[in-house]
Structure formats: structure tokens, C-alpha cells
Amino acid sequence: MTVMLCPDGAPEWMRDPGDVWRRAATMEKRVDAQEARIIDLSMPRQVPRSLWESCIRHVYEPFRERGMILQIDVHDSLASDGGRNVNVHGLATLRRIDGDGFAKRKERTWNDWLRERDGRTVREMVAERLTAFCRDHGIDYAADARANAERDRPSPEPELPRWNWEAAKRTGTPTEALAALQHHRRLRKEWEAAKAELDATNTEIIVIERARRSRRGSCVSPARAAEKAAARRDRRAAVLRAWHDGAWIDAAAVAEIVRARYDDRRDCLWLDLRDGSSLIDTGDAIHFRGRITAAAAMETAAAAERHGWREVKVWGDRAYRDEVTIACQLCGITVTNHRLSPQAQARLDRLVAEKEATLSERPLGQGAPWTPPVSSLDVYRRLRDNRREQPEANQPEPTGNDLAESSPAYRPRSARARERGSPNQK
């Protein structure tokens, strides 16, 4: 496959490779004069044959725009690994077009451009254009203009004159340069084997890490390091502070919670919800068991806000992370490790719009008005605000009868307290 690239307005004969190089040779006066410049490229295997010509024209376009005439040949051969070895060989002229022929003097500015930074400028340009072409055509490939040593890869094979093989065939002993080439090829095969083993190990590590994360289950944990350390130091105290903070929560007011119990052995608080799911608050994380619902997600966000977490990380499947992220954002909590799916984002935008319309007392165009779900956090806030509004002097001392006749309250209970028959039980 041969492609000819000519500047705009070039004579028709310049599209014939034979005429181009015959006339280029006649312009030279010396026998050892340079007639062309080599600009080679390795075609990625991911590029299909139908796109070879368009890829070549896109990559070599800057050379054509500078006035060069290029003959580009594509050689497709079998590689040592059984794949395709597609090499693109480009020959560029050294003279500009002057009228109907070549200019008398060579264009020395082209040499300055090609040699800039030891050729790195042109290499980076070619890599960038090749990457852009693959990206525009949906091909998963990114060219890298760095040298092999910078990429921790073995150096390329040295190019030896043909007489080395002829001498080895005639004498039966490889020349010094040919022996060095054979040693280089053995080292390259060893490197490729080690690289394949490393890639397989990294893939296995990724699989193990994903499995470990899946075993973690659905949970919410604080994202800030300071909050993680504080909760981890005293998990039991963190649970108790988050649950009541000196004031018990009225059981009858929290419609979504059926039962609350404190596990003294594991230092965690269990909240059984009406939808059949459960929250396990360990102080440094809020784990979830069951099928996620909007009410369960709001209770999870309420528990996180009671802890004072303003940034959290959510772990679990897509449905759980979407639902909890929506609930957290409605409560003003930022989720740092999850981005909502388009459907979940649309639902969040609708809920926020309904909430703003309700708060501003504006009628909604469609649907019922937004009503915020009543969570244990809302109940706790009302209880806390009522306690602050009432002066301490006006609060009578509660008696035993008052405690017995008061409405049921969720108090964290331990197994030891139940065995002792403590009067503080629910």
C-alpha cells in the first residue's frame, strides 16, 4: 500500500513516486548527497486496515503543510508473537516546490524543526496526532513519545548491516555485533515474560481487592481522617452520643424504627426498621442489612448526621449507593466516593425542586407537594430544641411514677442490663 502526500497546488507529476525521486536525484550534484528524509511510524494493531490511509493522512499532515512531498509505504508482516507487524515507512523530500520543479536549495529550516530537542518535538507531535485519531474513531490506544528507558522498557534492537549475517553463514560463527543482537533478543524475551507475569499478578490483586470490598457489604463511613480516628478510639461512646446526646428519643414519634437494642459484646447499636431492614451503628461506620428503601436511606443519613459527619464514603452495590447518596445530599452531607447515575441524579433534582417549592410556599406544577420524611434525627432535633427552650428551674424532678407512665423511649440496652433487670429498660 502506497500513499502520496503533496502540498496544495503541486504539479500532477509529483503524485508519481518514480517521477518524484528521479527529479530529486537530478537536483543533487554530489554522488553521496542525501535525496530524502526517513519518517517511519508503527501502526497500532488496534487500527483496522480500512482506516490505515485516513490515519496516515492525519498523522503526516503537518509535514505536508510545511511543503514536503511524502511517499508512504505500508508493510504488513507477521510478528514473532503471531500478531501483525504493520510498519509505515515515509520518505520526505528535502526541497520545496518551485514552479514546475524543485527549488535549487534545500530547505534547511526543516532540519532545524526535525532535530529540535533531539527529535522529541516531532515524536510528541506524531504521538499526539495518532492518539487523537484513535480517540475520534473509538479505538482504545494511546501513543507514548517517551523513550523506552523512560518507560522501563528494553531498548530497541540495533540495526545491523547485512554482511553480519552473510559472514556468520560463511564462517559458522556469529560476528560480535550479531552475538550482541542475539543476547539482546534473549533479554527482551525474558523481560516480556516477566511483564506478562506482573500483569497477571496485578489483575489478580484487583480481583482480590474487589472481592474484599464486596465482603465489606453496604455501609457508610466518615470520609475525613480526623472523624475516623475519633470514632475508632471509642466506638461505644460515639454510638451513645450519636443516639441520644443526653436526651432519649421518643419511640412513638419515629415511625420507621421498630426496635433499638445495644449489643454490649460487639459495641454496636441495632436499629430494626419497619421495612424489615436493619442498621448496625458501630460508631465508626453504619452498616446496612436488608433491601434498601428510601426510608432506610433517610435513617442511614440521619445516623450519619447525628455523628456529625459532613463528608462520608458509601460502600455497596449501585442501588444502595444511589439511594443513600440522595438521602445524604438532601441532609446536606457530601458523598466523596460515589457519583449518581443519570436516573438517580434526575430523581434527586426533582426532590430538591419539590423541596424548594414547598419551602417557598409556591404551588408545584405537577405531583404532590414534597414532604420531608420523619427520621429519628428530626425527632431528636425537636426534643433537643424543646429542652433548650424550657428553663432548668421550671423543670420538675421526675418521679418513679412519671418515668413508668412516660411514653416508650428507645434507650440503648445491653445484655447485662437486661439480666440485672435494670429499671432503665424499655
Beta strands, then each sheet from edge to edge (+ up, - down):
strand 1: 2-5
strand 2: 36-38
strand 3: 41-42
strand 4: 70-78
strand 5: 84-93
strand 6: 97-98
strand 7: 101-102
strand 8: 219-222
strand 9: 249-250
strand 10: 257-263
strand 11: 268-273
strand 12: 278-281
strand 13: 286-289
strand 14: 311-315
strand 15: 334-335
strand 16: 409-410
sheet 1: 1+ 4- 5+ 2-
sheet 2: 1+ 4- 5+ 3-
sheet 3: 6+ 7-
sheet 4: 10+ 11- 12+ 13- 8+ 14- 15-
sheet 5: 9+ 16-
end
